[in-house]
Amino acid sequence: MRKQSREEVPIFSIIIPVWPGDDRPYGLDYIDNLNWPRERLEIILARGLQPCRQRNQAVQQATGDILVFFDDDSCPEPDYLRRLAPNFSDTQVAGVGGPNPAVPTERYIPNLVDAVFTSRIGVLSKRARYQPVGRLREGCDSDLIFCNFALRRELYFQLGGLDERLCPNEENEFFERFHQRFPDKKLLYDPHVIACEPRPETIKLFLKKMFGYGRGRARQFKIRPSLWGAFHMLGCLAPIAIVTIAIIGGFWPVLYLFTPYIALLLYIAICCLITNNRRSLAFSIGPAIFATHITYVMGLWKGLFEFTEPSSQPETSVELEYYKFSV
C-alpha cells in the first residue's frame, strides 16, 4: 500500500461539549492515546449548558477537514482515527459513524442498562448504536449517534448545523435533514470505528434519559413532521388502545394482547441465563425493558402535548478551549 504523504493525511477537529465546571472530562484520557499525528489534530472543548449551541459554535472555529463529534465521556480506541480516515477516501462519503459500546464495568446497574441498549426488544432498530452490528454500510439515524460521528466540515456549514431547538434528538433531525438535502451523498456506519461510553449508574438516571428521548422525538416531529416520525409517534396510541380494550372487553383481552410481549421478555431473560456474563441480569432485564418502553411513551406524550411549541432556547454563553495533549 502506498504511504500517504503529510499533505494527504486529513486534519481532524474533535468537538466535545463540556459542562462548565468539568475541568477534565472523563474521555480526555482516551483522546490523549489516539494514534494520529498531533499536528493534524485539534481538540476543541466547548463549555456551556446547551450541547447543540456548544457544538455549533465550536465548529465555527474548527480548522480541520473533518469534524469528529464526541461526548465528554466518549472513549475512542487508540486506532479510532486510523480506522475512520480510509472511509473518507471516497468523495461521495460525507460522514461516518460507529457504535457506542459500554465501558466494561462490574457494576450491576450499568450492565443492566447495557443489556437493554443491546437488546433487539429493548431499543429495536437502535441496537446498532450501542454495539457493533453487521458490516460497513450506509447508515441512518437508527445506526448513527452523535457521540461517535464524523462529517466533512463544509457539509456541516451547508446544512446549517444542529437545530438548537432540540436536545435530545438533535442528531436524528440532523441526519433526516441531511438525507433530504444531499440524497447523492453517503453516511456510513462502520462497526469497527468504536468509541465506548459509560452507562448510567442508577435506574433513575437511565429512565430520565429514556423519558428525554421520547420527549425529544415528539418535539422533533413537531418541528419536522415526516412519515418516519409519524411511525415513531404511534407509541402514543398504545395507552389509548389498552384502556379502550379494557373498557370494552375486560381483563382477558388485555392479557391476550400482552401475551406476545411477555413471551418476548421471557425469551430475553432466557438468553441472559445462557450467557455467562449476563446470568445475574436474567430476573431484572424483563422489568427493565418494560420500564424503558413505558417511560419512553410517557416522554412522547409530554413532548407532543406541551403547551409551548419548540422554540429557540435562551442565549447562554459558550466558552471554547483548545486542548493541549498531556502525553
BAMAR-125483 format. One line per field, with one value per residue (C-alpha): x, y, z; chain; residue in one letter. Coordinates in nm, 3 decimals. Example, Ala and Ser with C-alpha at 12.3 -4.5 7.8 and 13.67 -1.06 7.14 Angstrom:
BEGIN
c1	[1.230,1.367]
c2	[-0.450,-0.106]
c3	[0.780,0.714]
c	[A,A]
r	[A,S]
//
This chain:
BEGIN
c1	[0.000,0.131,0.221,0.028,0.218,0.180,-0.050,-0.280,-0.331,-0.660,-0.679,-0.938,-1.114,-1.260,-1.556,-1.652,-1.932,-1.838,-2.023,-1.888,-1.744,-1.580,-1.208,-1.104,-1.375,-1.361,-1.290,-0.973,-0.755,-0.859,-0.813,-0.453,-0.388,-0.515,-0.267,-0.261,-0.007,-0.056,-0.005,-0.300,-0.537,-0.713,-0.946,-1.197,-1.374,-1.695,-1.809,-2.171,-2.521,-2.661,-2.479,-2.622,-2.510,-2.175,-2.112,-2.229,-2.002,-1.704,-1.744,-1.728,-1.372,-1.262,-0.995,-1.000,-1.109,-1.324,-1.520,-1.535,-1.812,-1.774,-1.947,-1.740,-1.732,-1.674,-1.379,-1.236,-1.000,-0.635,-0.667,-1.002,-0.882,-0.675,-0.987,-1.204,-0.984,-0.991,-1.370,-1.329,-1.114,-1.446,-1.558,-1.923,-1.885,-1.992,-1.990,-1.903,-2.030,-1.976,-2.115,-2.103,-2.048,-2.038,-1.716,-1.653,-1.753,-1.854,-2.138,-2.482,-2.695,-2.465,-2.455,-2.834,-2.869,-2.628,-2.830,-3.138,-2.949,-2.811,-3.139,-3.348,-3.659,-3.527,-3.436,-3.548,-3.362,-3.137,-2.930,-2.653,-2.582,-2.474,-2.278,-2.110,-2.375,-2.321,-2.070,-1.972,-2.285,-2.483,-2.646,-2.940,-3.048,-3.114,-2.741,-2.566,-2.520,-2.353,-2.123,-1.934,-1.973,-1.751,-1.855,-1.687,-1.677,-1.811,-2.126,-2.196,-2.198,-2.416,-2.674,-2.673,-2.550,-2.762,-3.110,-3.066,-3.436,-3.381,-3.192,-3.202,-3.294,-3.100,-2.890,-3.196,-3.328,-2.980,-2.949,-3.303,-3.232,-2.901,-3.061,-3.322,-3.063,-2.789,-2.957,-2.645,-2.409,-2.339,-2.340,-2.162,-2.196,-1.861,-1.881,-1.503,-1.497,-1.562,-1.592,-1.712,-1.910,-2.010,-2.373,-2.593,-2.509,-2.867,-3.209,-3.333,-3.070,-3.141,-3.518,-3.469,-3.260,-3.530,-3.802,-3.590,-3.551,-3.928,-3.989,-3.721,-3.870,-4.210,-4.057,-3.865,-4.191,-4.349,-4.056,-4.010,-4.310,-4.233,-4.372,-4.089,-4.158,-4.528,-4.435,-4.244,-4.540,-4.761,-4.630,-4.867,-5.159,-5.062,-5.211,-5.530,-5.565,-5.508,-5.761,-6.019,-5.983,-6.005,-6.327,-6.488,-6.361,-6.231,-5.913,-5.866,-5.841,-5.572,-5.386,-5.408,-5.279,-4.978,-4.901,-4.662,-4.486,-4.447,-4.317,-4.051,-3.942,-3.917,-3.710,-3.467,-3.443,-3.363,-3.095,-2.935,-2.942,-2.744,-2.494,-2.212,-2.158,-2.530,-2.683,-2.727,-2.942,-3.197,-3.458,-3.431,-3.393,-3.767,-3.889,-3.612,-3.721,-4.086,-3.993,-3.791,-4.087,-4.334,-4.101,-4.033,-4.407,-4.457,-4.189,-4.369,-4.688,-4.501,-4.331,-4.641,-4.879,-4.653,-4.832,-4.537,-4.411,-4.041,-3.860,-3.507,-3.352,-3.242,-2.895,-2.628,-2.257,-2.021,-1.652,-1.415,-1.086,-0.822,-0.699,-0.327,-0.221,-0.080,0.124]
c2	[0.000,0.346,0.550,0.876,1.200,1.451,1.663,1.367,1.296,1.469,1.721,1.616,1.861,1.682,1.870,1.792,1.972,2.002,2.117,2.448,2.306,1.998,2.076,1.747,1.541,1.165,1.096,1.307,1.024,0.829,1.130,1.153,0.799,0.848,0.726,1.022,1.293,1.565,1.844,1.703,1.700,1.968,1.920,2.191,2.176,2.381,2.462,2.555,2.433,2.369,2.094,2.190,2.551,2.439,2.216,2.477,2.744,2.510,2.418,2.787,2.793,2.449,2.428,2.055,1.895,1.651,1.716,1.441,1.468,1.306,1.348,1.443,1.076,0.919,0.681,0.620,0.330,0.427,0.340,0.516,0.781,0.531,0.321,0.625,0.803,0.549,0.581,0.942,0.846,0.810,1.163,1.053,0.972,1.274,1.126,0.815,0.692,0.388,0.215,0.338,0.024,0.030,0.083,-0.252,-0.250,-0.487,-0.258,-0.414,-0.119,-0.010,-0.370,-0.392,-0.069,-0.202,-0.523,-0.312,-0.098,-0.402,-0.595,-0.616,-0.583,-0.303,-0.042,-0.216,-0.079,0.145,-0.150,-0.081,0.247,0.065,-0.235,-0.336,-0.484,-0.616,-0.479,-0.144,0.001,0.315,0.430,0.634,0.770,0.412,0.336,0.668,0.863,1.200,1.087,0.887,1.059,1.237,1.469,1.682,2.035,2.212,1.998,2.084,2.452,2.386,2.214,2.498,2.284,2.132,2.266,2.438,2.398,2.027,1.840,1.544,1.416,1.696,1.427,1.242,1.563,1.640,1.302,1.326,1.676,1.557,1.279,1.521,1.783,1.551,1.239,1.161,1.166,0.875,0.847,0.525,0.304,0.138,-0.119,-0.103,0.270,0.237,0.492,0.342,0.530,0.459,0.362,0.540,0.441,0.445,0.340,0.694,0.842,0.577,0.629,1.006,0.957,0.740,0.992,1.262,1.053,1.015,1.383,1.478,1.251,1.418,1.766,1.665,1.552,1.889,2.074,1.850,1.619,1.310,0.966,0.805,1.044,0.957,0.589,0.664,0.861,0.552,0.470,0.735,0.518,0.221,0.351,0.459,0.118,-0.070,0.138,0.110,-0.270,-0.297,-0.094,-0.287,-0.641,-0.650,-0.805,-1.111,-0.937,-0.710,-1.016,-1.180,-0.859,-0.860,-1.232,-1.197,-0.906,-1.105,-1.400,-1.180,-1.056,-1.414,-1.500,-1.219,-1.343,-1.697,-1.557,-1.386,-1.714,-1.895,-1.610,-1.638,-1.268,-1.184,-1.456,-1.219,-0.992,-1.259,-1.166,-0.790,-0.750,-0.801,-0.537,-0.302,-0.327,-0.279,0.031,0.159,0.134,0.288,0.578,0.644,0.658,0.897,1.117,1.106,1.230,1.502,1.631,1.609,1.792,2.052,2.385,2.567,2.484,2.401,2.730,2.861,2.823,3.137,3.255,3.118,3.175,2.917,2.912,2.744,2.586,2.431,2.122,2.054,1.692,1.578,1.297]
c3	[0.000,-0.091,0.213,0.243,0.219,0.502,0.284,0.221,0.592,0.684,0.966,1.223,1.454,1.756,1.907,2.267,2.457,2.825,3.137,3.274,3.596,3.445,3.441,3.282,3.109,3.153,2.785,2.757,2.886,2.575,2.345,2.469,2.342,1.986,1.722,1.485,1.401,1.662,1.406,1.208,1.504,1.709,2.005,2.095,2.431,2.421,2.774,2.830,2.911,2.562,2.369,2.028,2.060,2.201,1.902,1.651,1.793,1.818,1.450,1.360,1.497,1.376,1.106,1.031,0.706,0.902,1.220,1.483,1.742,2.084,2.419,2.722,2.829,2.486,2.494,2.144,2.086,2.016,1.643,1.609,1.360,1.162,1.112,1.042,0.787,0.497,0.471,0.359,0.058,-0.127,-0.216,-0.203,0.166,0.367,0.716,0.913,1.247,1.461,1.768,2.125,2.339,2.717,2.907,3.083,3.449,3.728,3.842,3.817,3.700,3.411,3.290,3.312,3.113,2.854,2.827,2.749,2.496,2.313,2.310,1.993,2.209,2.428,2.165,1.843,1.540,1.752,1.877,1.624,1.803,2.117,1.989,1.663,1.435,1.084,0.836,0.683,0.520,0.457,0.779,0.903,1.241,1.360,1.322,1.381,1.703,1.754,2.035,1.771,1.437,1.183,0.898,0.634,0.770,0.461,0.465,0.827,0.726,0.423,0.644,0.895,1.183,1.457,1.530,1.867,1.947,2.006,2.276,2.269,1.920,1.751,1.584,1.449,1.294,1.157,0.983,0.844,0.711,0.565,0.359,0.226,0.132,-0.002,-0.145,-0.351,-0.051,0.183,0.560,0.656,0.961,1.034,1.319,1.361,1.442,1.814,2.093,2.422,2.686,3.050,3.102,3.362,3.718,3.852,3.726,3.785,3.552,3.291,3.291,3.286,2.970,2.810,2.901,2.738,2.422,2.396,2.462,2.210,1.944,1.983,1.970,1.658,1.496,1.576,1.419,1.116,1.052,0.845,0.771,0.970,1.258,1.246,1.276,1.597,1.731,1.708,2.054,2.187,2.078,2.294,2.625,2.447,2.281,2.608,2.803,2.523,2.504,2.883,2.891,2.607,2.667,3.021,3.164,2.943,2.605,2.753,2.880,2.537,2.382,2.614,2.580,2.279,2.453,2.777,2.577,2.419,2.763,2.886,2.579,2.660,3.021,2.899,2.666,2.968,3.162,2.896,2.852,3.104,3.168,3.191,3.408,3.702,3.483,3.388,3.650,3.602,3.225,3.157,3.405,3.287,2.923,3.022,3.227,2.930,2.695,2.941,3.019,2.650,2.574,2.865,2.711,2.376,2.539,2.727,2.413,2.196,2.426,2.582,2.582,2.432,2.085,2.047,2.019,2.029,2.371,2.556,2.470,2.702,2.684,2.533,2.623,2.378,2.485,2.259,2.440,2.462,2.480,2.813,2.658]
c	[A,A,A,A,A,A,A,A,A,A,A,A,A,A,A,A,A,A,A,A,A,A,A,A,A,A,A,A,A,A,A,A,A,A,A,A,A,A,A,A,A,A,A,A,A,A,A,A,A,A,A,A,A,A,A,A,A,A,A,A,A,A,A,A,A,A,A,A,A,A,A,A,A,A,A,A,A,A,A,A,A,A,A,A,A,A,A,A,A,A,A,A,A,A,A,A,A,A,A,A,A,A,A,A,A,A,A,A,A,A,A,A,A,A,A,A,A,A,A,A,A,A,A,A,A,A,A,A,A,A,A,A,A,A,A,A,A,A,A,A,A,A,A,A,A,A,A,A,A,A,A,A,A,A,A,A,A,A,A,A,A,A,A,A,A,A,A,A,A,A,A,A,A,A,A,A,A,A,A,A,A,A,A,A,A,A,A,A,A,A,A,A,A,A,A,A,A,A,A,A,A,A,A,A,A,A,A,A,A,A,A,A,A,A,A,A,A,A,A,A,A,A,A,A,A,A,A,A,A,A,A,A,A,A,A,A,A,A,A,A,A,A,A,A,A,A,A,A,A,A,A,A,A,A,A,A,A,A,A,A,A,A,A,A,A,A,A,A,A,A,A,A,A,A,A,A,A,A,A,A,A,A,A,A,A,A,A,A,A,A,A,A,A,A,A,A,A,A,A,A,A,A,A,A,A,A,A,A,A,A,A,A,A,A,A,A,A,A,A,A,A,A,A,A,A,A,A]
r	[M,R,K,Q,S,R,E,E,V,P,I,F,S,I,I,I,P,V,W,P,G,D,D,R,P,Y,G,L,D,Y,I,D,N,L,N,W,P,R,E,R,L,E,I,I,L,A,R,G,L,Q,P,C,R,Q,R,N,Q,A,V,Q,Q,A,T,G,D,I,L,V,F,F,D,D,D,S,C,P,E,P,D,Y,L,R,R,L,A,P,N,F,S,D,T,Q,V,A,G,V,G,G,P,N,P,A,V,P,T,E,R,Y,I,P,N,L,V,D,A,V,F,T,S,R,I,G,V,L,S,K,R,A,R,Y,Q,P,V,G,R,L,R,E,G,C,D,S,D,L,I,F,C,N,F,A,L,R,R,E,L,Y,F,Q,L,G,G,L,D,E,R,L,C,P,N,E,E,N,E,F,F,E,R,F,H,Q,R,F,P,D,K,K,L,L,Y,D,P,H,V,I,A,C,E,P,R,P,E,T,I,K,L,F,L,K,K,M,F,G,Y,G,R,G,R,A,R,Q,F,K,I,R,P,S,L,W,G,A,F,H,M,L,G,C,L,A,P,I,A,I,V,T,I,A,I,I,G,G,F,W,P,V,L,Y,L,F,T,P,Y,I,A,L,L,L,Y,I,A,I,C,C,L,I,T,N,N,R,R,S,L,A,F,S,I,G,P,A,I,F,A,T,H,I,T,Y,V,M,G,L,W,K,G,L,F,E,F,T,E,P,S,S,Q,P,E,T,S,V,E,L,E,Y,Y,K,F,S,V]
//
